[in-house]
Amino acid sequence: MTDLEDPKSRLIFALDVPSLDEAVYFVQKLDGSVGMFKVGLELFIKEGPAVLAAVKDNSDAEIFLDLKLHDISITVERSVKSLLKYPVRLLTVHCSGGETMLQSAVNGAGDSGLQILGVTVLTNLGPDDHREALGYRKDLTLQDLAIARAGMAEKAGCAGVICSGLEVAAIRKNFKSLKTVVPGIRLLESGVSGDDQKRVITPKQAIESGADYLVVGRPIRDAADPQAAAQQIVREISEALPGAK
């Protein structure tokens, strides 16, 4: 992963836009202001590998491919191997697929430099969702589930995990070898209009809780000046880092 000594490297901008043209616009706009660009499932399915090439051609930042793979182990391993020809640094795989599937993803990456992140619990899920809709025990909290899945990711050899800011402190305490990537970042605790995220946190709170990387989309994308918004978040990251004055 990128150098954690540089606050900018900790900021990942989510290219959650519907077209290649819009993705290129934001990459050019934010080049030099963020450490990494995240390409999600919707954009990758619509535009294919061309979007990865476009990010590479228009920025020096690294690429985080957020596909959240979840399938039988051999399919996941082969899929990861197929991605090695592209300039991707991080790739997500669902921890709910089990330790063997996570290990297969790690095996598929080999020593290529592609790093696998295990997705613990999606940030748009709340307690009612995981207990009722997903069928988990009522006495199993989201934090319990996230910690259990982080442990699975560590055993499988994953480089890190995706987790909400509400669980990052517990994961950091229990699994010091894992990098923590936190989405659901909002500039205010109240979130943003029309928000579908249920477990959100501010940049300062996330860093102080032990997050290594922050994934930010709407607070930058919908700002009047996206570059200024990104730079403000980088300042908040810098001020929240241990040892900051």
C-alpha positions in Angstrom: 0.0 0.0 0.0 1.0 3.6 -0.2 3.2 5.5 2.3 1.3 6.2 5.5 3.7 8.9 6.4 2.1 11.1 3.8 -1.5 12.2 4.9 -2.6 12.5 1.3 -1.7 8.9 0.6 -4.4 7.9 3.2 -7.2 9.4 1.2 -9.0 7.2 -1.4 -11.5 8.9 -3.7 -14.4 6.7 -4.8 -15.1 7.1 -8.5 -18.8 6.3 -8.0 -19.8 7.9 -11.3 -21.8 6.5 -14.2 -19.4 7.0 -17.1 -15.8 7.0 -18.2 -15.9 10.7 -19.1 -17.0 11.6 -15.6 -14.4 9.3 -14.1 -11.6 11.0 -16.1 -12.9 14.4 -15.1 -12.5 13.6 -11.4 -9.2 11.9 -11.9 -7.8 14.9 -13.6 -9.4 17.2 -11.1 -8.1 15.4 -8.1 -4.7 14.2 -9.3 -2.2 15.2 -6.7 -4.8 15.7 -4.0 -5.6 12.0 -3.2 -3.5 8.9 -2.9 -5.7 6.5 -4.7 -8.8 6.2 -6.8 -11.4 3.5 -6.1 -13.2 1.9 -9.1 -16.4 0.2 -8.0 -18.5 -2.6 -9.5 -21.0 -0.4 -11.4 -18.3 1.6 -13.2 -16.2 -1.4 -13.9 -19.1 -3.4 -15.4 -20.1 -0.4 -17.6 -16.7 0.6 -18.8 -14.5 -2.4 -18.3 -10.7 -2.3 -18.0 -10.7 1.0 -20.0 -11.5 2.8 -16.8 -8.4 1.4 -15.2 -6.2 2.5 -18.1 -7.8 6.0 -18.0 -7.0 6.4 -14.3 -3.4 5.3 -15.0 -3.1 7.6 -18.0 -4.4 10.7 -16.1 -2.9 10.3 -12.6 0.1 9.1 -10.6 -2.3 7.8 -7.9 -2.8 4.0 -7.3 -5.9 2.1 -8.2 -8.3 0.3 -5.8 -10.6 -2.1 -7.6 -13.6 -2.6 -5.4 -15.4 -5.7 -6.9 -16.2 -7.4 -3.6 -15.7 -10.9 -5.1 -17.7 -13.7 -3.6 -17.9 -17.1 -5.3 -16.5 -20.6 -5.1 -12.8 -20.6 -4.3 -11.4 -21.7 -7.7 -13.5 -19.0 -9.5 -12.2 -16.3 -7.2 -8.6 -17.4 -7.5 -8.8 -17.5 -11.3 -10.6 -14.1 -11.4 -7.8 -12.6 -9.3 -5.2 -14.0 -11.6 -7.0 -12.5 -14.6 -6.7 -9.1 -13.0 -3.0 -9.2 -12.6 -2.4 -7.7 -16.1 -4.1 -4.5 -15.0 -2.5 -1.7 -12.9 -4.5 -2.5 -9.7 -3.0 -2.2 -6.2 -6.0 -3.2 -4.0 -8.8 -5.6 -4.6 -11.8 -6.4 -2.3 -13.2 -9.9 -1.5 -16.1 -10.6 0.8 -15.1 -12.2 4.1 -18.5 -13.9 4.1 -17.2 -16.2 1.5 -15.1 -17.9 4.1 -11.4 -18.3 4.9 -10.7 -20.8 2.1 -12.1 -18.3 -0.5 -10.0 -15.5 1.0 -6.9 -17.7 0.9 -7.7 -18.5 -2.8 -7.8 -14.8 -3.6 -4.4 -14.3 -1.8 -3.0 -17.2 -3.8 -4.3 -15.8 -7.0 -2.5 -12.5 -6.3 0.7 -14.4 -5.4 3.8 -12.1 -5.2 2.4 -9.7 -7.9 2.0 -6.7 -5.5 -1.8 -6.9 -5.8 -3.1 -6.7 -2.2 -6.3 -8.4 -1.1 -8.7 -6.6 1.3 -11.4 -8.6 3.1 -14.8 -6.9 3.4 -16.1 -7.4 6.9 -19.6 -5.8 7.1 -21.0 -3.3 4.6 -21.4 0.2 6.0 -25.0 0.5 4.7 -26.1 -2.4 7.0 -27.4 -1.7 10.4 -28.2 -4.1 13.3 -31.7 -4.9 12.0 -30.3 -5.8 8.6 -27.8 -8.3 9.8 -30.1 -9.9 12.4 -33.3 -10.1 10.4 -32.5 -9.8 6.7 -29.3 -11.8 6.8 -30.3 -14.2 9.5 -27.5 -13.7 12.1 -28.1 -14.4 15.8 -29.7 -11.6 17.7 -26.9 -11.6 20.3 -24.2 -11.2 17.6 -23.3 -7.5 17.3 -22.0 -5.9 14.1 -18.7 -5.4 15.9 -18.5 -9.1 16.9 -19.1 -10.0 13.3 -16.6 -7.5 11.9 -13.9 -8.8 14.4 -14.6 -12.4 13.5 -14.3 -11.7 9.8 -11.1 -9.6 10.3 -9.6 -12.6 12.1 -10.5 -14.8 9.2 -8.9 -12.3 6.8 -5.7 -12.2 8.8 -5.5 -16.0 8.8 -6.0 -16.1 5.1 -3.1 -13.7 4.5 -5.1 -10.7 3.5 -3.2 -7.4 3.6 -6.1 -5.6 5.3 -9.8 -5.3 5.7 -12.7 -2.9 4.8 -14.6 -2.0 8.0 -16.7 0.9 9.3 -15.3 3.5 11.5 -17.3 2.2 14.3 -15.4 -1.1 14.3 -12.0 0.1 13.3 -10.6 0.6 16.8 -11.5 -2.9 17.9 -10.0 -4.4 14.7 -6.9 -2.4 15.1 -6.5 -3.6 18.7 -7.0 -7.2 17.9 -5.2 -7.5 14.5 -2.2 -5.2 14.3 -0.9 -6.7 11.1 -4.0 -5.7 9.1 -4.3 -2.4 7.3 -7.8 -0.9 7.9 -9.7 0.9 5.1 -12.7 2.8 6.2 -15.6 3.9 3.9 -18.7 5.8 5.1 -16.7 8.9 5.7 -18.7 12.1 6.2 -17.6 15.6 7.0 -20.4 15.9 9.6 -21.7 13.1 11.8 -25.2 13.8 10.3 -24.0 12.6 6.9 -25.3 14.0 3.6 -28.7 14.5 2.1 -30.1 11.2 0.7 -27.5 9.2 2.4 -27.7 5.4 2.2 -25.0 4.8 4.7 -26.0 3.9 8.3 -22.7 3.7 10.0 -20.7 6.8 9.2 -17.8 8.6 10.8 -15.8 11.8 10.3 -12.2 11.8 8.9 -10.9 12.9 12.3 -12.8 10.3 14.2 -11.7 7.6 11.8 -8.0 8.4 11.9 -8.0 8.8 15.7 -9.7 5.4 16.0 -6.9 3.8 14.0 -7.9 3.9 10.4 -5.1 3.6 7.9 -7.0 4.7 4.8 -10.3 6.6 4.3 -12.6 6.1 1.3 -14.5 9.3 0.5 -17.0 9.7 -2.3 -19.9 12.1 -2.1 -18.4 14.7 0.3 -15.8 15.4 -2.4 -17.7 14.6 -5.5 -20.7 16.8 -4.6 -18.7 19.7 -3.3 -18.7 23.0 -5.1 -14.9 22.6 -5.3 -13.9 18.9 -5.2 -10.2 19.6 -5.1 -10.6 22.0 -2.1 -12.8 19.4 -0.3 -10.2 16.7 -0.8 -7.5 19.0 0.5 -9.6 19.9 3.5 -9.9 16.2 4.3 -6.2 15.7 4.0 -5.7 18.5 6.5 -8.1 16.8 8.9 -6.2 13.6 8.5 -2.9 15.3 9.1 -4.2 17.0 12.3 -5.6 13.7 13.6 -2.5 11.6 13.1 -0.5 10.6 16.2 2.0 13.2 17.1 0.3 16.0 15.2 0.5 19.4 17.0 
